Amino acid sequence: MKNNETPTRGIKNCRDSRLFMGCSPLQLMCNLTGNRPQSATFHTATVVANFEKKPTMWLFKSEIKISENFGAKYIDSLIELIETHFEIELVNKKIVEPELIFIDYKIDKKNISFMSEGMVGTSIIGRRRDVKTIITLLENEYSKFLESGVNQERIIKSYEVIKKVRQNLNYKDVKEIKSILKDAVQIIYSQINVDFKSLFGQELILNDSQIYVDDETYRQSATGLILDLSLSDCNNFKIHVECLIDQAKILIKIKNKNEVSDYKEIVNRIEQVQNAEGLSELKEIKTGYNTLV
């Protein structure tokens, strides 16, 4: 240590870092030898320990799961309900990934956040008494809210299967990923068949499948599983399904819609939510009854 330097030099700057949020000066003193960290491994362990304790700013906050529904549209529907009772101001919206969204609001000048995670649900985060106020309102209005529109993402279980498959692909090479996806074809198909039947009352037959891994010719090298399906009651009704594993998407397209006039209702409901490519996200397809318009 140089002359005239105190052992606490640099501690303030460390405390300003997110990595050491919540550390006391004494904790940081113990973690420093002179002015240098003892080791990267030691600091990693210290950070984990501090996060388990949680920063002081979270000690008086609550996170309460309010629904298995999720997505930006669901939160917008909640806000429409809440704003009839409170003054609401949007502060920030952050999409961490397609299925993980954080939206911060000022509700009657109180900081309230909504966290929505795919296949998990939606939670409210804020000070306990403020969250309790919102929860009380939702409890009083909740039955009416659900009756007016149930988020259809709840009934689509295929996304849970895709998510589990994606987790198994971490740190694998191309050959291993292809092998895992090959083994998962039947499982993914079976669940898509269940979800399709719940939407349309029709079962599907698997005709063929293709796997794409790190292929520059396919969607910017996305990891994809393609299923070629047909209706069990009509083999001419061909359905193209793209499972984008790393993006957690299941896209559907009717291949020969002009040849299956007897199934016009199914075609129309699928095409109502199609994108510019003519592909429809499975979880966005409405059921044939009591749907949110």
Disulfide bonds with the S-S distance in Angstrom:
none
